[in-house]
């Protein structure tokens, strides 16, 4: 007991229903799985970069394309065997982009 509360009153559990993976509905959907996290960074040499982490364990990097409001995938890497739950990008002292992920 802490401050007169029992554990039953101090701990609330919330359950969320499981969701099925997405199904491709049209050709405009370029990603094979849900995006679970994303981050954006700007580098003077490479410009705008959008990083996404997916439920398929992939990190994808996108840059603005030649068409307005469209991003083009630059790179993809299989980083985890499970879903990526967090992703962060930053620049180091040499202006290189560093990406950290967790699952």
C-alpha positions, 0 to 999 in steps of 0.5 A: 500500500502506498498513500492508502491505495491498494494495487487494484486502485493504483493500476488500470489496464487498458486493452486495445483490439488487435488490427489486421495488417492493411490491404492494398486497395489501389496502385497509389499505395507504395508501402506494403505495411503500416507506418508505425513511426516517422521523423523528418530532418533537413541536411544542407547537402541532401535536403529534406528527408522523411524517415518511416519505420514500418510494422514490417521492420523496415526503415524507409527514407523519402525525399521530395520528388519532382511532383508537388506533394509527392515523396520518392523513396530513396532507400529501404533497409530491413532493420528489425524482425518485428515492428519498429515502434520508435524512430528518431533522426538527427545530424552529427557534427559532420552533417551526416544523418543518424537514425535510431530505431527501437522495436 
